[in-house]
Amino acid sequence: MELKKLEYDLTVCKVEAITDIDMTKEFFFIGKTDEEMSLVCRTDDAPNNSTVRDDGWKGFRIQGILDFSLIGILSKISGILAENNIGIFAVSTFNTDYILVKAENFEKALSVLSAEGYTVI
């Protein structure tokens, strides 16, 4: 399985309103529940008026389109990283999964996943 490195820094934050988010940007995820609205975006694109902000994330995506019948892909990756004391922040789209780790753990994460047979591109 191939993992594609994202070449930019990421931020995870909370925003008060959808209007706080620049929807013209190329890369972002929005999660909205009855309790909060979360945003994952490039650090350079993070809104200045976010209520809580956590910078210092890097990420990679599982390459290709994952069929919904596939089981355990994210679980296996997160398990490998957990065994190596690397926490994650995961986001899923219709096509695939994105895994974020803190920047100081990024190279170690890619190294341990490579050692487990994942191809990093």
C-alpha positions in Angstrom: 0.0 0.0 0.0 1.3 3.5 -0.9 1.3 6.4 1.4 1.7 9.9 -0.1 3.4 12.6 2.0 1.7 15.9 2.1 4.4 18.5 1.6 2.9 21.3 3.7 2.4 22.0 7.4 -1.1 21.5 8.8 -3.2 23.0 11.6 -6.2 21.6 13.5 -8.5 24.2 14.9 -12.0 25.1 16.0 -14.0 27.9 14.3 -17.3 29.6 15.3 -18.8 29.8 11.8 -18.5 28.4 8.3 -17.9 32.0 7.2 -14.6 32.0 9.1 -13.2 29.4 6.6 -11.8 30.5 3.2 -13.6 28.0 1.0 -11.5 28.9 -2.0 -8.4 27.2 -0.5 -7.2 24.0 -2.1 -6.9 21.8 0.9 -9.1 21.7 4.0 -11.5 19.4 6.0 -14.5 20.6 8.0 -16.2 18.6 10.6 -19.4 19.9 12.2 -21.4 18.4 15.0 -23.9 19.7 17.5 -21.0 20.7 19.7 -18.3 22.1 17.5 -17.0 23.0 14.1 -13.4 21.7 13.4 -11.1 22.6 10.6 -8.0 20.9 9.3 -6.1 23.0 6.8 -2.7 24.2 5.7 -1.1 26.2 8.4 -0.7 29.2 6.1 -4.5 29.1 5.5 -5.7 28.8 9.1 -8.1 31.5 10.1 -6.8 34.2 12.5 -10.0 34.1 14.5 -10.1 30.4 15.3 -11.2 29.8 18.9 -8.7 27.0 19.5 -5.7 26.2 17.3 -3.0 23.5 17.3 -0.2 24.0 14.7 2.7 21.6 14.0 1.0 18.7 12.1 2.3 16.9 9.1 0.3 14.3 7.1 0.1 11.6 4.5 -2.8 10.0 2.6 -3.4 6.5 1.6 -3.0 6.5 -2.2 -5.8 5.4 -4.4 -9.5 5.1 -3.9 -10.4 2.8 -1.0 -13.5 0.6 -1.4 -15.9 0.7 1.6 -15.6 -3.1 1.8 -12.0 -2.9 2.8 -11.6 -3.4 6.6 -8.9 -2.5 9.0 -6.7 -0.2 6.9 -6.7 2.8 9.2 -6.7 0.4 12.2 -3.5 -1.3 11.1 -1.7 2.0 10.4 -2.8 3.6 13.7 -1.8 0.4 15.5 1.7 0.4 14.1 2.1 4.1 15.0 0.6 3.5 18.5 3.1 0.7 19.1 5.8 3.3 18.4 4.3 6.0 20.7 3.1 8.2 17.8 -0.3 9.7 18.2 -2.5 10.5 15.2 -5.3 12.7 14.0 -7.2 10.9 11.2 -9.6 12.3 8.7 -11.5 10.3 6.1 -12.9 11.4 2.8 -15.2 9.4 0.4 -12.1 8.2 -1.5 -9.4 7.6 1.2 -8.0 8.3 4.6 -5.5 11.0 5.8 -3.3 10.5 8.8 -1.8 13.5 10.6 1.0 13.2 13.1 2.9 15.9 15.0 5.8 17.3 12.9 8.4 16.0 15.3 7.2 12.5 14.8 6.6 12.6 11.0 9.9 11.1 9.8 9.7 8.4 12.5 6.2 7.6 11.5 7.1 7.2 7.8 10.2 5.1 8.8 8.2 2.6 11.0 5.5 2.3 8.3 8.1 1.7 5.6 9.6 -1.0 7.8 6.2 -2.6 8.0 6.0 -2.8 4.2 4.2 0.5 3.3 5.7 2.4 0.3 6.1 6.1 1.0 6.0 8.4 -2.0 
